[in-house]
Structure formats: C-alpha cells, structure tokens
C-alpha cells in the first residue's frame, strides 16, 4: 500500500512538472515590426476598427474614463477586471510596441510573457489581419484617447485558481495560432460574404457569447466549420445568448437580412428587439457605428449559416389562442397573467406593434431552449439602447414585485406554448434561481456605491 501511494505521489509530481514545463515554454510569434509614424487616415481606420471590436464596452467602466479599464467581467471562477488600454506609459499600453500590442490582441500574451484571461477574446481576434492590427495600434497609441494613470485591478479569483501559469496551458490547447487561422477571403464565393465572415468571426467576436462552451470554457467552434458555431446557449451577465443560425424558431431562420441590419443598427427591427444589457451594449458602442455595407456583409454571412440539427423548439402561426383571448376566454392562470401584464403592449394576438413593441409569437428569445432570458425579462424588465437612428430607449417593466415565482413560471410557460410557440415549460424553481441572482446583483451594485448599506440591498 505504501509503495502504491509513493508511486501515485511520484506520478503526480511528474505530471505537475510536465505541465509546468509546457506552460513556461515561451510562445514564439511572428514579429510585427514598428513602422513610420502613423498618418491620420490610419488612425481614423483604427478608430473604426475599435468600434467594430467593441473595445469600449469592456474597457470602460460606468463612470470611468474611456478605455481606463476596471469593468468587472463575471466568470465562473470570480470577477475579472478589464485592463487600462489608454496610452498611459505606466499603467496603460503607452509603452507597447506594435509587436507587444499584436501579441496581446491576437495571441493573449502580455509583454512580460503572462497569458491573458480569455475574457479578452483573443481566440477570435487571432483572425485580424496585420494591417488592421497596425491601424488599431495607431489609434490606441496615437489617436485622441487621453492617457489615464489608473492601476489595473487584480482579478477576484481565489487561490489556487488564481495562479496564472495554467492559463498558458489553456491558451496553447484551445486558442488558435494566428498564422494558422489567418483569414482567407478566397474561401467565400462572394466578397460581401467574406467581409461578413471576417467581421463576425474576428473583430465582432460574436462567437464569444453566441457559441456554446466546452468543459474548459473554450468555445466549441470558432467558425462555420462546426454547426456549434453561433448556436447560442451561453449565459452572459444573466442573459441567454440566442442562436444566430438558420433555425426557424429559436434562430434567425425567419429573419430577413434587413431585419439583422436593423437590429445591429438600432437594437430593434419591425417585429422584435434585443433583450438584455450585453447585446444592448454591443449595439450602443459598436454595431450602430458600422457602415451600412459592413452591416449588410455581416447579415449576409449570418443568413447563410444553416440551422443547427439540435432544434428544441418550433413555431407555426396559429390564431387559436388569440381568438380565445379576444372572446374573453381566459381558461388558465397563464392566460389571466398574460392579459393582465402583457397584452396592453404585445396585444392579445401576441404580435406587438411594428417597430415599437416586439412580437411574442415566434420570438427567438421566447423560444430559446434555456428560458433564462424570458424569466429575467419578466422579473426585471429590459431597456432598448438609445441609438442615433432610434434614440428612444423604450423599455419593459419587470414584475418581480407583484408576481410570485409560481406565477412567473406560469406566465413564461404560457407565452412559450401558445400563439403557435412550442418550447419547454418553465418551473417555479427556475424563476427562484433567476430572482436570487437578480437580488445578488442589486446587492452588489448597492455595495459598490454604499458599502455600509450592503445589508439592506433592495430586490430588483
């Protein structure tokens, strides 16, 4: 027995030594040499690309200076705080050479050799071209971003999970080598489609939220070579990222290319709207600022993605429920709750009002396999982003203060299984879990503003 234990200890030590060696072997990357001072055109292009990459959404905290970091990014291990990427030479990236910048953005490696947490979407940014990296570097170091001397905040991840060397193993195992995945436009039959693929896969890093993750929290796919790509399912800041593939019910199968363009440009289209803060921030800070041509390219790419074979819900237009409600027949508690809380805005036929209140019938968020977003929406409400083309930030109120978890479950189940919708039921337990998370979020927000009031944080 003692010999067996000794062998186990020896084997464990050997495995640890091999892992350490693998982690600490330096990663060599192709060097990008600094060139002449950037001109105004290159800096302006970098500004546009930074918007396409949605850099401000993560690197600017509410009330903070632009790009000074400090925004908490929730992870299963704890909060990770975004870094200062202003041109400050002490706490920011002002001393970064072009190669330093490239290794951080496309390879996830800091100038001192540490691996970045993959909250920074370098697996997607690996596809960015050399020219676009040069433009981004020119903008961040030579544009009109003010340098901010603000130290980076350490991640709130407990030891031993906070050790950084295992991240190098994760990076070497799951993140693609930039040169190996260099974007090849010739793969696509149409230049518009190629541009859309480049934006969606690379700068737009849409897969970071809309692609399911594996056992090590790696994205299951980074491009359309796998049907897992953009098939939805991740929970981001408490909201479910929807399927962006061609599924008729929970995906974009019934959307037109114009619907996608309108949504990216304004946060809404004729029949539905973005739900939740994460996607609202994407529209507010990023996609509304892209050119019409680039938005059409992204729409073209998304529209050609086939439906995922896993198809958990369905929709077929059916007016039977609407006719009952219009006749005053509320034959279930769910029907009563819908009439009392939803019908005024979304109508008794669940088709809403064009460009104002989204339809419930056939809505991909309503039909998602994971009902988290529907539950959160009913409990907490949501607000549309204010954009240049659609400045009104229309919102939906939450019903947490007047509906129990059982009632939320009944209402959510009703809208997921009536009006032609066919999706799984919702339980009171699921509602209770989301309600608790909302209460914890409210408490955290209150603590941030007034730590002495932590004990009395209000429910949402």
Secondary structure, DSSP 8 states (H G I E B T S, - for coil): -HHHHHHHHHHHHHHHHHHHHHHHS----------S---HHHHHHHHHHHHHTTHHHHHB-TTS-TT-B--EEEETTEEEE----SS-TTTSSTT--HHHHHHHHHH-B-TTS-B--TTS-HHHHTTS-HHHHHHHHHHHHHSS-----------EE-TTTT-SHHHHHHHHHHS--GGGG---GGGSSSHHHHHHHHIIIIIT-THHHHS-B-TTS-BS-SSTTSTTTT----EETTEE----SS-TTTSSTT--HHHHHHHHHHSB-SS-B--SHHHHHHHHHTGGGS-HHHHHHHHHHHHTS---S----EE----HHHHHHHTT---SHHHHHHHHHTHHHH-TTS--BTTTB--STT-HHHH-SSTHHHHHHHHHEEE----SS-----EEE--TTT--HHHHHHHHHHHHHSTTEE-----HHHHHHHHHHHHHHHHHHHHHH-GGGGGG----
